[in-house]
Amino acid sequence: MTAMDYLESVLNRYNTTLSLLLPLTPAYSTVVPLLRQWGNSLTFPFSQLIEIKLSGSNAKGTGVLGVTDLDLFISFHQNILTSYNLEQIYNSLAQAMRNAGYNVRRQNVSVRINHNGTEVDLVPGVKFSGNSNDHWLHVTGTGRDRTKTNIDAHISRVTSSGRIKEIRLTKIWRKLNNLDFPSIILEEAVMDALSGYTIGNTANNFWRVLDYLQTDITTAYIIDPANSSNVISNDMTQIVKNTISNAAAASRRQSDWRMIVY
């Protein structure tokens, strides 16, 4: 078996539910009505909820079985800010999920719950006025309370990059090494690492990604592609960056792919 064949077998092992089928899953059919009820209640009777849609790895095609199985983005009209600030919306979502019986894990911009074994990430955002799809998101634990981003721009950038396989392999590697490596930073790091490299040579490209993570991630300046003033690499501490670098170095010392991803 060639390296390419082996890595393809690993990718297949971690395949997730197709995005078109996710609305039929128990997690989606249970959680989305709860979110609608919560969102509509915030400014009842004049709901500011715009939509709830698939986002993250589901929309990008970068899902990995056993990581986040369902990503949902909850968009509110800007008028909600006359009644609640971003932190209050985020906290209200977390409390609503607790009230529904879920254990809640607060993450950088999302609330994570587990629905009968399905990991679900929920991201609330407030849409800018006009035709832009830019949103404000609440940020936890980084010394700032908000960030401006555009979920659709993230999805478009990843889906058109030609780097889906390398991103998925890096997510598998992250899972196996139990690394605190936010997906948006991981995706941008992979695309930066492979800038100028041939599309399709998965084995060589993934090796290049590990090289980048070993040598460059500790000092990399990675920005949000939808907001050049948002340096998303700053959302990881130096300790976290060093841990990623050390894990990549350990993987590159291996002589068999089966010791790196499996």
C-alpha positions in Angstrom: 0.0 0.0 0.0 1.4 3.4 -1.0 1.4 6.4 1.4 -1.4 8.0 -0.6 -3.5 4.8 -0.4 -3.0 4.6 3.4 -3.9 8.2 4.0 -7.0 7.8 1.8 -8.0 4.8 4.0 -7.6 7.0 7.1 -9.7 9.7 5.6 -12.5 7.2 4.7 -12.4 5.9 8.2 -13.2 9.3 9.6 -16.0 10.2 7.1 -18.9 12.0 8.6 -22.6 12.4 7.7 -23.1 14.2 4.4 -24.3 17.8 5.0 -27.5 17.2 3.0 -28.5 14.5 5.4 -27.7 16.3 8.7 -31.2 17.9 9.0 -32.5 14.3 9.2 -30.3 13.4 12.2 -31.7 13.2 15.7 -29.2 15.9 16.9 -30.3 18.4 14.3 -34.0 17.7 14.6 -33.9 18.1 18.4 -31.4 21.0 18.8 -32.6 23.3 16.1 -36.2 23.7 17.5 -34.7 24.4 20.9 -32.5 27.1 19.3 -35.5 28.6 17.5 -37.5 28.7 20.7 -34.6 30.3 22.6 -33.8 32.8 19.8 -37.4 33.9 19.4 -37.9 34.4 23.1 -35.1 36.9 23.5 -37.0 39.9 22.2 -40.5 38.4 22.3 -42.9 39.2 20.6 -40.6 40.9 18.1 -38.1 38.2 17.3 -34.7 39.3 15.9 -33.7 35.8 14.9 -32.7 35.7 11.2 -31.7 32.1 10.6 -30.0 29.0 11.9 -27.8 27.3 9.4 -25.0 24.7 9.0 -21.6 26.2 9.4 -18.0 25.1 10.3 -16.8 21.7 9.1 -20.3 20.7 8.0 -20.5 23.5 5.4 -16.8 23.3 4.5 -16.6 19.5 4.0 -13.8 19.2 6.5 -15.6 17.2 9.1 -13.8 14.4 11.1 -15.8 11.6 12.8 -15.6 12.0 16.6 -14.7 15.7 16.7 -17.5 18.1 16.0 -20.4 16.3 14.3 -22.7 19.3 13.9 -21.9 23.0 13.6 -24.8 25.5 13.7 -24.6 29.3 13.3 -27.4 31.4 14.9 -27.8 34.8 13.2 -29.5 37.7 14.8 -30.6 41.1 13.4 -28.5 44.0 14.7 -31.6 45.4 16.5 -31.1 42.8 19.2 -28.2 44.8 20.5 -30.7 47.4 21.8 -31.8 44.8 24.3 -28.7 42.5 24.8 -25.0 42.8 24.3 -23.0 40.0 22.7 -21.8 38.5 26.0 -25.4 38.4 27.3 -26.6 36.6 24.1 -23.8 34.0 24.4 -24.5 33.5 28.1 -28.2 33.2 27.4 -27.5 30.5 24.8 -25.4 28.5 27.3 -28.0 28.8 30.0 -30.8 27.7 27.5 -28.8 24.6 26.7 -28.3 23.8 30.4 -32.0 24.3 31.0 -32.6 21.8 28.2 -30.6 19.2 30.1 -27.2 19.5 28.3 -23.8 19.8 29.8 -22.2 22.9 28.3 -18.6 23.6 27.3 -17.8 27.2 26.6 -15.3 27.6 23.8 -13.7 30.6 22.0 -16.8 31.7 20.1 -19.1 28.7 20.5 -21.1 26.7 23.0 -20.5 22.9 22.7 -23.1 20.4 23.8 -23.3 16.6 23.3 -26.6 15.2 22.1 -26.6 11.4 22.7 -23.0 11.1 21.5 -23.1 13.8 18.8 -20.9 16.8 19.5 -22.7 20.0 18.6 -21.1 23.4 18.3 -23.4 26.5 18.5 -22.2 29.9 17.5 -24.4 33.0 18.0 -23.7 36.1 16.0 -25.2 39.5 15.3 -25.4 40.6 11.6 -24.2 43.9 10.4 -26.7 46.2 8.7 -26.9 46.3 4.9 -26.2 43.5 2.4 -22.9 42.3 4.0 -23.0 39.0 5.8 -20.4 40.2 8.4 -21.3 39.3 11.9 -20.2 40.2 15.4 -19.3 37.2 17.6 -18.6 37.2 21.3 -15.1 36.0 22.2 -14.3 34.3 25.5 -11.0 34.4 27.4 -8.8 36.3 25.0 -8.8 39.8 26.5 -11.4 41.1 24.0 -15.1 40.6 24.1 -16.0 40.6 20.4 -14.7 39.9 16.9 -16.0 40.7 13.4 -16.1 37.9 10.9 -17.9 36.4 7.9 -18.9 32.8 8.1 -19.7 32.6 4.4 -16.3 34.0 3.5 -14.6 31.2 5.6 -16.7 28.5 3.9 -15.9 29.8 0.4 -12.2 30.1 1.1 -11.9 26.5 2.4 -14.1 24.8 -0.1 -12.3 26.5 -3.0 -8.8 25.9 -1.6 -8.2 22.4 -2.9 -6.8 21.5 0.5 -9.8 19.6 2.0 -7.9 16.3 2.4 -4.9 17.9 4.1 -7.2 19.9 6.4 -9.1 16.7 7.4 -5.8 14.8 8.0 -4.6 17.6 10.2 -7.8 17.5 12.2 -7.4 13.8 12.6 -3.8 14.3 13.7 -5.1 17.0 16.2 -7.6 14.6 17.6 -5.1 11.8 18.1 -2.7 14.2 19.8 -5.4 15.8 21.9 -4.4 19.3 20.9 -6.2 22.6 21.6 -6.0 23.9 18.1 -9.1 25.9 16.9 -10.3 24.8 13.6 -10.3 28.2 11.9 -6.6 28.7 12.8 -5.8 25.1 11.8 -7.5 25.6 8.4 -5.6 28.8 7.7 -2.3 27.3 8.9 -2.8 24.4 6.4 -3.5 26.7 3.6 -0.6 29.0 4.4 1.7 25.9 4.7 0.7 24.7 1.3 0.7 28.0 -0.6 2.4 27.4 -3.9 2.5 23.6 -3.5 0.8 21.2 -6.0 -2.8 20.3 -5.3 -3.5 16.6 -5.0 -0.2 15.2 -3.6 -1.8 14.5 -0.3 1.1 12.6 1.3 3.8 15.1 0.5 1.5 18.0 1.3 0.6 16.6 4.7 4.3 16.1 5.5 4.8 19.8 4.5 2.0 20.8 6.9 3.7 18.9 9.8 6.9 20.7 8.9 5.2 24.1 9.0 3.5 23.2 12.4 6.9 22.2 13.8 8.9 25.2 12.6 6.4 28.1 12.0 3.3 27.8 14.1 5.0 29.3 17.2 5.5 32.6 15.4 3.0 32.5 12.6 0.9 35.6 12.0 -2.5 34.2 10.9 -5.3 36.6 10.2 -9.1 36.0 9.8 -9.6 36.0 6.0 -12.8 38.0 6.5 -11.3 40.6 8.8 -7.6 41.6 8.3 -7.5 43.3 11.7 -8.4 40.1 13.5 -5.1 38.2 14.2 -6.6 34.8 15.0 -3.2 33.3 15.9 -3.3 35.5 19.0 -6.2 33.4 20.2 -3.7 30.6 21.1 -1.3 31.0 24.0 2.4 30.5 23.4 2.2 27.3 25.5 -0.5 25.9 23.2 1.6 26.9 20.1 4.7 25.2 21.6 2.6 22.1 22.3 1.5 21.9 18.7 5.0 22.4 17.5 6.4 19.6 19.7 3.7 17.2 18.6 4.5 17.9 15.0 8.2 17.4 15.6 7.4 14.0 17.3 5.3 13.0 14.3 8.0 13.9 11.8 10.5 11.7 13.6 8.3 8.7 12.8 9.2 6.5 9.8 5.7 5.0 9.3 2.5 6.9 8.5 0.7 4.4 10.7 2.4 6.0 13.7 1.2 9.5 12.7 -2.5 9.1 11.7 -4.6 6.0 12.1 
